Amino acid sequence: MGEAMSPYHRPMATTWWLTNRAYFLFMVRELTSVFIAAYLILFLLMLYKLAMGREAYEAYLHFLASPGMVVVHVVMLAAALFHTVTWFNLTPMAMRVRFGERSVPPLIVVGGTYAAWIAASIAMTSIVLWWK
Amino acid sequence: MPAATMTLEIFRYRGEQDPTPVFQTYDVPYREDWVVLDAINYIKDEIDGTLSYRWSCRMGVCGSCGMMINGVPKLSCATFLKDYYPAPVRIEPLAHFPVERDLVIVLDDFMEKLTSIKPWIIREQEQPLSEGEYRQSPAELDRYKQFSMCINCMLCYSACPVYGMDNRFLGPAATALAQRYSMDSRDQGRSERQQIVAGDEGIWECTLVGECTVVCPAHVDPAGAIQQAKVSSTIDWFKSVLWPWGKR
């Protein structure tokens, strides 16, 4: 053995997520959480205005109907869809569903999440329409 | 017609001569049946004997020859020149690890992590030899077999930006191997391993980029191992809260 040689450390570039498509899509998926959080804040504000009374609530609804807020909602919906679809597609990685000695094919697990999504959406829509 | 050649740009670091690494360009004969490791062996034998790198089996079993090939962690013995020809290929040591020399990385960190998860079958009480072997059904084997295929090549660590940013993270292969033993019907050491696996630097650091599974040459699916460990660790937590008198 010769003299000690110090190992070379390569720092990670801040642009690491631009070096590969998968890293980029991962960052997009993470970023969509921000839009989902933003939507929840708008939703909580709506509940707050509702508690303040009819006038405040209707003024808030009017604000939400402005063209700028409609665009914001379209962007938030797109982000929420991307978030949902990418996570649903990753479900089989986290869940190995077994029936006795046989494991359920990944496509069925993914299909199950979409089926639950559709069922929940139908249930929510029915409740809203029922109470109208 | 002159024989076809191919250019390799290789990361060189010889700390005792120069504290900054450089890329050195080599022209090697192009052969359709050559992998990157063949080209590097040609350089070592015919052009420049000072080039340092690790390799052993040449057939994807030993896990020694992992390198960054055009920025992607790959086994150089399983990466064909023809997939890049005629463009030059850039070869660097595995990302996120310190470089000892040229393409040789310092792998102590991975070795310590591997040891920390106790990759062997733990028994509360060893049964005497006269009792015979610990038996296992094919279905029980099937539960962990995929995770046992790991060849410790560390490509998954090089693909993991979480490990790149903070190397205290236990990382993909060590978690997959912890799962390999904890899911083994003959093992009784899961709670010991969980201290590390579900600890501060364990599975909860993972943000599921998923590239560890993509680059794995042995189809281990370490990202799956980590997510499944998260599910079972969550179940442990609910059990401890809802059923504190139950057996842990």
Interface residues (C-beta under 8 A of the other chain):
Chain A: G2 E3 M5 S6 P7 Y8 H9 R10 M12 W16 W17 T19 N20 A22 Y23 F26 E30 L90 M93 A94 M95 R96 E101
Chain B: Y13 G15 E16 P19 P21 G71 V72 A95 H96 P98 V99 E100 R101 V106 A139 D142 P161 G164 M165 T207 L208 V209 G210 E211 T213 V214 D221 A223 G224 Q227 Q228 K230 V231
